[in-house]
Amino acid sequence: MRKGFLCLCLIIFGDLITFYVSLTIAYFFRIKILPYIISTPEFIYDFKHFLYLWWLPVIFLSFFAFEGLYIKRFSFSEELKHLSKAIFLSIIVIFSIVSLG
């Protein structure tokens, strides 16, 4: 029981770290590299703004849990199918929340 709980916590922590590393890379790519490639309007948000959107990773992690990605073992193709479904549904929910206001 204790080992399973520790593994679950490590997997969730790994997903959170991956989310925030991806966010950091995307932000600095947009700020530092993209203006040299194409002409872009000035980016007005600082990095703190994106850190205040704490509910984004919560939605992703909730759908990962709903799909059983944290507690069940799947073959690679099944895991990819469940992961794609969870990401797609998460993005739909995030777009719905953002469009509401």
N, C-alpha and C positions, 0 to 999 in steps of 0.2 A: 504494500500500500504506500509506504513512504517513498520507495524508489519510483513508483509510477507517478506520484504527485510531483516529485522533483523533476522527472523527465518532462511532464506536462508543463511545468513552470518554465523550464529551460527552452522548450519549443516556442511557447508564447513570447518569452523574452527575446528569443532570436527573431521572431517575426516583427516585434516592435523595433528592434535594432535595425533590421533590414528596411523597414518602412522609413525610419528617420534618416538612415544613410542615403536612401534613394531620394528623399526630399532634399537633403543637403546637396547632393550632386546635381539635382535638377535646378535648384536655386542658383548655385554658383555657375552652372553652365549658362543659365539665362542672363545672369549679371555680367560675367567676365568673358565668355567666349562667343555667345550668339551675336552681340553687337558688331563683332569683327567680321562675321560671316554675311549677315544680312542687316539691312536697316530696320531697326525695331524702335518702337516708341519707348520713352523712358519708363523704367520699371519703378513704380511708386511704393511698393510694399517692401518692408524690411523682413528679415528672417523671423523675427519674433511674431509677426502676424501669422505666419504659417504654424508656428508652435502653439498658438492659442487655439488652433483648430483641432483640439484633442479628440473630438468625436469622430474624426476620419478613421484613425486606426481602430477605434472601438467597433465601428461598423464592419470593417474588414475582418477583424478577429471574430466578431459574432457570426458572420456568415461562414468563416472557416470552421468554427465550432458546430454550427448548424449542419454543415455538410459532413461532419464526422471526421474531419481531417486531423484532429488532435488525438482521437482515441482509437481509431480503426486503422488497420494496415491494409493498403491497397497495392495492386501491381502498378507499375509506372504509368501505364495508359489509363487505368482507372483513377489514379491519383491526379493525373493531368486533367481528366474530364471533370472531376469534382472541384479541383482548384479553379479551372476556367469558369465553371458555373458560379462558384462563390465570388470570384472577382467581378464577373459580369453583373450579378445581382447587387453586389456592393456598390458598383458604379451607378447603376440605375437608382438605387436608394439615395446615394449622395446627390446625384443630379436632381432628384425629386425634392429633396430637402432644400437644396440651394435655390431651386426655381420657386419654391413657396415663400422664400423670403429671408 
